[in-house]
Amino acid sequence: MPAQYSWRDRSEAFCERFGGNIPIMLAPMAGACPAELSIAVMLAGGWGAAGALLMSPEEIGRWSAAVRARASGPFQLNLWIPDADVAADPHGLAAQIEFLRGWSNEIGTPGAGSDPVFAEQCEAMLAARPAAISSIMGVYPAEYVSEMKAHRIPWFATATTVREARAAATAGAEVIIAQGAEAGGHRGSFDPGS
């Protein structure tokens, strides 16, 4: 990189490679990314986003179609990477559900067949053909990374440490999104204990 490679040069290079008029991206927050918000960001020249964690494959398709019907800019779809090694705590989960039901009677029962299936969400994201697919809390399986590359969809991986960034780059991520504790309510760490 030349010594005089300015922030403007980097911004223009990002937009030229990945799309958008300005390198500003809506954060893909699960449950908090209505299509209208992404449309507004995209119409201003930035990137829209959906945190698809709580979305069914059909909802991912409907969200993408609704955004495309009103804006032509880029958007990303994002998933949390499930951690197969974390043991379920049924007592802790029951306490959380009971606590949340104090505010809403619409809290479902996890495991009752309503939770989206990760592999099906991944397939729905590929079918939606976003400008990028992003991740948080881990790396996508190698088979899925290969499918993204075959569909020419770049992978933007969130990392909270240098070790995580290296793991994501080694796994095939094209962009690393650095996230610190200052980012908001949680960090997307790969290791739930960190």
N, C-alpha and C positions, 0 to 999 in steps of 0.2 A: 504494500500500500504506500503510495507516495506521501512524503512528509506533509504536503499541502492538501491532503485529502480531507476536505472539510465536512462538517455535518451536512451541509447542503448537498455535497457530492454523494455522501452515503445515502441520504434521503432519496435523491433522484435515482441512484442505482437500485435501491430497494423497490421503488415504484416501477421502474422500467422492467425489472425482473419479475415482480410478483403482482403488480397491478395497483390501481388506485392513483389518485392525484396527489395525495399527501400521505405520509407514512404514519397515520394515526389509526389505531385499531380499537374498536369496542372490546372490552374484556368479555369473554364468553362465560357469563355467570349462570349456573344452572338455576332454572326457574325464574330468572330475572332479565331475560333478553327477548322481550316481545318483538315481533316482526317490525312494528312501527319504529322502535328505537334503532334497529339496524338500518331501516330505510332512511331515517333522518341522517345517520352518520354517513351512509353511502352517498346520499344526495349532496352532502357537504364535501365529498371527495375522499373520505376515509373508508375503512373496512367495517362491515357489519359482522356480527358474531352471534352464535347460539351455543350455550352450554347444554349439550344434548343429554346429560346424565339422566334426567328424569323423563326424557321423551321416548315414546315408542317409535319404532321404525316409521310408522304411518305419520306420526307427528313431525318427525324430521323432514319427511317429504312435503307435508303441507306447509311447514314453516318456510322451507326453501322456495316453494312455488309462490307463496304469498310475497316474499321479499323480491323475487325476480319479477313479479308482475308489476312492481312499482319502482324498482331501481335496477340499474344495470351494472353497478360497481361490484367489487369483490367482497366476499364474505368467507368466514371460516366457521367450521363446525368443530366442536371440542368434546372430548370425553375424558372422564377420570379413568385411569387404568386400574382395574380391580386387583386387589392384593389377595391372592389365593392363600397366603400363609397366615393371615390374621384369623384367629379363632373367634367364632361367634360367642357373644356374651348374652345369652337369652334374658338374664335378669336385668342387666344394664339396658338392653333394648326395650324391655317391657316398661322400665321406669321412664325412659325417654318418651315412649309413646304416650304413657299416662300423663306426663308433664305437658306434652304438646296438645293433648286432647282438652286441656284446660282452656285453650284458645280456639279450638276448632274441632267439630265433630267429623270432619272430613279426612282425618288422619287414618290412612289404611293400615293394614297389618302386613309388614314385610314378609315375603315368602309366600304370600297368598295368591301368587300367580299374576300379580299386577306389576311386578318389577320388570323393567325392560331387560332384555338379554343382550349382553355386551356384543357378542358376535353379530347378532341381528342389527344392532345399532350401527356397527362398523359397516355392514353391507349397505344399510340405508344411506350412510354418509357417502360411500362411493357412488351410489346411484344418484345422489343429489348433485354430484359434481361441483363442490364448492371450490373456490380459488385456493383454499388450503384446508387441511385437517390438522387440528392441534390436539395436544395431550397435556394432561396434568397428572402428577402423582405416579409417574412411571413411564415406561416405554411400551410402544405397541409391539405385539408379537411379530417376529420376522416375516411370517407369511403375509400379514396384513400390510407391513411396510412394502413388501414386494408388490402387492396389489395396488397400493397408492402410487408407487413409481410406474407401474404398468399403465395406470390411468392418468399419469402425468399430473398428479395432485401432490404438491409439496407438503411435507410434514413439519409443523412448527411445534417444538417440544418445550414445555416449561420446565425449568430447572432451578433449584434453590441453592445449589452448591456447585463448585467447580467439578467435583467428582460426578455429580448427576449430569452436568452439561457434557462431560466427556463420554459418559455412558450413552446419552441420547445421540450425540454425534456419531459414535461408533455404531449405534443401532440404525443409523440412516437419516436422522433428522437433518433437514436443510437449514432450519433457523432455530436458534436457541433463544427462548424468552426468559430472561433473568428475573426471578421474583424473590424479593426479600420480605421480611416481616412487615415492612412498611406498606405492603400491597393491600392490606385490608384485613378481613376477618380470619383468614387462614393462609398458611403457606402450603404450596403443592408439593411437599417433600415426597420423595420416593419411599423413604423409610418412615412408617407411621410413628415410630418411637423417637424421631429426631425433632 
